[in-house]
Amino acid sequence: MAAFDVDFAYAHGLWTILTLIKQLEEAVEDTIMAAGSEAFHAALAFYHNVQAAARDDIPGAKAIFEDLKTRFPSGKRRGAASDGETGGE
């Protein structure tokens, strides 16, 4: 019985550590998602400012815009339901 108690305590301790590690992993993943989203929105705002500067013929802006526009493809993403097609005639 003493060996069982030791083994059980050891397994329970490892389970507790694993649970904490999983919680930490989830928190890190959430932080990565939030940071990535903020970075994307900042980059998109910069892109729109460069786009406006290029339209206003600000020196150097057009070259930067041409480089950035490959990373920000134009056009709106639309699903089949939002493109006006209902599937019938």
C-alpha positions in Angstrom: 0.0 0.0 0.0 2.9 2.4 0.7 4.2 1.9 -2.8 0.8 2.7 -4.2 0.6 5.9 -2.2 4.0 7.0 -3.5 3.1 6.1 -7.1 -0.3 7.8 -6.8 1.3 11.0 -5.3 3.9 11.0 -8.1 1.3 10.6 -10.8 -1.0 13.2 -9.3 1.9 15.7 -9.1 2.8 15.1 -12.7 -0.9 15.5 -13.7 -1.0 18.8 -11.8 2.2 20.0 -13.6 0.8 19.0 -16.9 -2.4 20.9 -16.3 -0.5 24.0 -15.5 1.7 23.6 -18.6 -1.5 23.3 -20.7 -2.9 26.4 -19.2 0.3 28.3 -19.8 0.3 27.0 -23.4 -3.2 28.3 -24.0 -2.3 31.7 -22.5 0.8 31.9 -24.8 -1.3 31.0 -27.8 -3.9 33.6 -26.9 -1.1 36.2 -26.6 0.4 35.2 -29.9 -3.0 35.6 -31.6 -3.6 39.0 -30.0 -0.1 40.3 -30.8 -0.4 39.0 -34.4 -3.8 40.7 -34.8 -2.5 44.0 -33.5 0.6 43.8 -35.8 -1.6 43.1 -38.8 -3.9 46.0 -38.0 -0.9 48.3 -37.6 0.6 47.1 -40.9 -2.7 47.6 -42.6 -3.0 51.1 -41.3 0.5 51.8 -42.5 -0.3 50.3 -45.9 -3.4 52.5 -46.2 -1.4 55.6 -45.3 1.3 54.8 -47.9 -1.5 54.1 -50.4 -2.9 57.6 -49.8 0.5 59.2 -49.9 1.1 57.5 -53.3 -2.2 58.8 -54.6 -1.1 62.3 -53.4 2.2 61.9 -55.3 4.3 62.1 -52.1 7.9 61.5 -53.2 9.0 57.9 -52.6 5.5 56.7 -51.6 4.7 55.0 -54.9 7.7 52.7 -54.7 6.8 51.7 -51.2 3.2 51.2 -52.2 4.2 49.0 -55.1 6.3 46.8 -52.8 3.6 46.6 -50.2 0.6 45.9 -52.4 1.9 42.4 -53.1 1.5 41.7 -49.4 -2.0 43.2 -49.3 -4.0 41.9 -52.2 -6.9 44.0 -53.3 -10.4 42.8 -53.5 -12.9 41.7 -50.9 -13.2 38.2 -49.8 -16.7 37.0 -50.4 -18.4 33.6 -49.8 -20.8 32.0 -52.2 -23.8 33.2 -50.2 -22.7 36.9 -50.4 -21.9 37.1 -54.1 -25.5 37.3 -55.1 -25.9 33.7 -56.3 -28.5 31.7 -54.7 -27.8 28.4 -56.5 -31.1 28.5 -58.5 -32.3 30.3 -61.6 
